[in-house]
Amino acid sequence: MLEELGLSYVTEKVDTKTKKMESGADYLAVNPNGYVPALQLDNGTVLTEGPAIVQYLADQKPEKRLAPANGTLERYQLQSWLTFVGMELHRSFTPLFNPAAAQEWKDAARANLGRRLAWVNEQLAGKEYLVGKDFTVADAYLFTVANWSKFVKFDISGLPNLTAYLARVAARPAVLAALKAEGLA
């Protein structure tokens, strides 16, 4: 989102196992929950939770149309998508990244992901983006989470609307810049 908005920022890598930041600082001092992301504002305030962070960022430059205006039905649709991606997709991927997770848990997560991603595929039929005609913060979150399928070897090739959508989002200049910065492109 920072790339889409053209805002200046500094990143610092976090080892989520040791909770140490690249600088050697204790990440738990930044986010006591110990997970990423966290955004420290210039005034020292720290925001956590991806959906809150991306909405805050989008609201910094409303002319970029990365989130509909607060109080509109479209904003609530965006929040619905952010919640769905977080609660249904992000959460379902979690056991697939956990080597200590029981196989039964991983099997249940894969089954849930199959159902949920099939539903997303249906929702994308005839649409470029999730909410209206503009790319939004919900699209950035879905792109990030759905792309985890590559890392956990979850086949989405049978979901043509989703795969076309992911390719479309991946072609955005800001997404390419972010992927390069993360070493993923």
C-alpha positions in Angstrom: 0.0 0.0 0.0 2.9 2.3 0.7 4.1 1.8 -2.8 0.6 2.4 -4.3 0.4 5.6 -2.3 3.9 6.8 -3.1 4.5 7.4 0.6 8.1 7.3 1.9 8.8 4.6 4.5 11.5 2.5 6.1 11.1 -1.2 6.6 12.8 -3.4 9.1 12.8 -7.2 8.9 11.5 -9.1 11.9 12.4 -12.7 12.8 9.0 -13.9 13.9 10.5 -16.9 15.7 13.0 -15.0 17.9 11.0 -11.7 17.9 14.2 -9.8 17.1 14.3 -7.0 14.5 17.0 -6.6 12.0 18.5 -3.8 14.1 18.6 -6.2 17.1 15.7 -4.5 18.9 13.0 -6.5 20.6 9.9 -6.6 18.3 7.7 -7.3 21.3 8.4 -3.7 22.4 6.8 -2.6 19.1 3.9 -5.2 19.0 3.4 -7.2 22.2 1.5 -9.8 20.1 4.7 -10.5 18.3 3.3 -10.8 14.8 3.6 -8.6 11.7 2.7 -6.2 10.4 3.1 -3.1 12.6 3.3 0.4 11.3 5.0 3.1 13.4 3.8 6.6 12.6 6.0 9.6 12.7 4.5 10.6 16.0 5.5 7.3 17.5 2.0 5.7 17.5 2.0 2.1 16.4 -0.8 0.6 14.5 -1.1 -3.2 14.2 -3.5 -5.5 12.4 -3.2 -5.4 8.6 -6.8 -4.4 7.8 -6.6 -1.4 10.2 -3.2 -0.4 8.8 -4.2 -0.5 5.2 -7.4 1.5 5.8 -5.4 4.1 7.7 -2.9 4.3 4.8 -5.6 4.6 2.2 -7.2 7.4 4.1 -4.0 9.4 4.0 -4.5 9.9 0.3 -8.2 9.5 -0.5 -7.7 10.8 -4.0 -5.9 7.5 -4.8 -9.2 5.7 -4.2 -7.6 2.7 -2.4 -10.6 2.7 0.0 -14.1 4.1 -0.5 -15.0 7.0 1.7 -15.9 6.2 5.4 -19.6 5.9 6.0 -20.4 4.6 2.5 -21.9 1.2 1.6 -18.8 0.6 -0.5 -16.5 1.1 2.6 -18.5 -1.5 4.5 -18.2 -3.9 1.5 -14.4 -3.3 1.6 -14.4 -4.0 5.3 -16.4 -7.1 4.7 -13.7 -8.3 2.2 -10.9 -7.4 4.6 -12.6 -9.4 7.3 -13.2 -12.4 5.1 -9.6 -12.5 3.8 -8.3 -12.3 7.4 -10.7 -14.6 9.1 -11.4 -17.2 6.4 -8.3 -17.2 4.2 -5.4 -15.9 6.2 -6.4 -18.0 9.2 -6.8 -21.1 7.1 -3.3 -20.8 5.7 -1.8 -20.6 9.2 -1.5 -24.4 9.9 0.0 -24.9 6.5 3.0 -22.8 7.5 3.4 -24.4 10.9 5.6 -27.5 10.8 4.3 -28.6 14.2 0.7 -28.5 13.1 -1.0 -32.0 13.1 -1.8 -33.4 9.7 -5.5 -33.5 10.6 -5.4 -29.7 11.2 -3.6 -29.2 7.9 -6.1 -31.4 6.0 -9.0 -29.5 7.5 -7.3 -26.2 6.6 -6.8 -27.3 3.0 -10.4 -28.4 2.7 -11.6 -25.1 4.0 -9.3 -23.2 1.7 -10.6 -25.1 -1.2 -14.2 -24.1 -0.4 -13.3 -20.5 0.4 -11.1 -19.9 -2.6 -13.8 -21.4 -4.9 -16.2 -18.9 -3.4 -13.8 -16.1 -4.1 -13.4 -17.4 -7.6 -17.2 -17.1 -8.1 -17.3 -13.6 -6.7 -14.6 -12.5 -9.1 -16.6 -13.6 -12.2 -16.9 -10.7 -14.5 -15.1 -8.3 -12.1 -11.6 -6.7 -12.2 -11.5 -6.1 -8.5 -13.3 -7.0 -5.3 -15.1 -3.7 -4.7 -16.2 -1.8 -7.8 -13.9 -0.9 -10.6 -10.9 0.3 -8.6 -8.1 -1.6 -7.0 -8.4 -1.3 -3.2 -6.6 -2.3 0.0 -8.8 -5.4 0.0 -7.3 -6.4 -3.3 -3.8 -6.0 -1.9 -4.7 -8.2 1.1 -6.3 -10.9 -1.1 -3.4 -10.9 -3.5 -0.9 -11.3 -0.6 -2.8 -14.1 1.1 -3.9 -16.0 -2.1 -0.3 -16.0 -3.3 0.6 -18.0 -0.2 -0.8 -20.9 -2.2 2.5 -21.1 -4.0 4.5 -21.5 -0.8 2.3 -24.2 0.6 1.8 -26.0 -2.7 -2.0 -25.4 -2.8 -3.2 -25.8 -6.3 -5.4 -22.9 -7.5 -5.1 -23.6 -11.2 -8.7 -24.7 -11.4 -9.9 -21.3 -10.3 -9.7 -19.2 -13.5 -11.2 -16.0 -12.2 -8.8 -16.0 -9.2 -5.7 -16.9 -11.2 -6.5 -14.1 -13.8 -7.1 -11.7 -10.9 -3.8 -12.6 -9.3 -2.0 -12.1 -12.6 -3.7 -8.7 -13.1 -2.8 -7.5 -9.6 0.8 -8.8 -9.9 1.2 -6.7 -13.0 0.6 -3.4 -11.2 3.9 -1.3 -10.9 3.5 -0.8 -7.2 3.0 -4.5 -6.6 6.0 -5.4 -8.7 8.1 -2.9 -6.7 6.9 -4.4 -3.4 7.6 -7.9 -4.5 11.1 -6.9 -5.6 11.7 -5.2 -2.3 10.6 -8.4 -0.4 12.8 -10.6 -2.6 9.7 -12.3 -4.1 10.1 -11.2 -7.7 
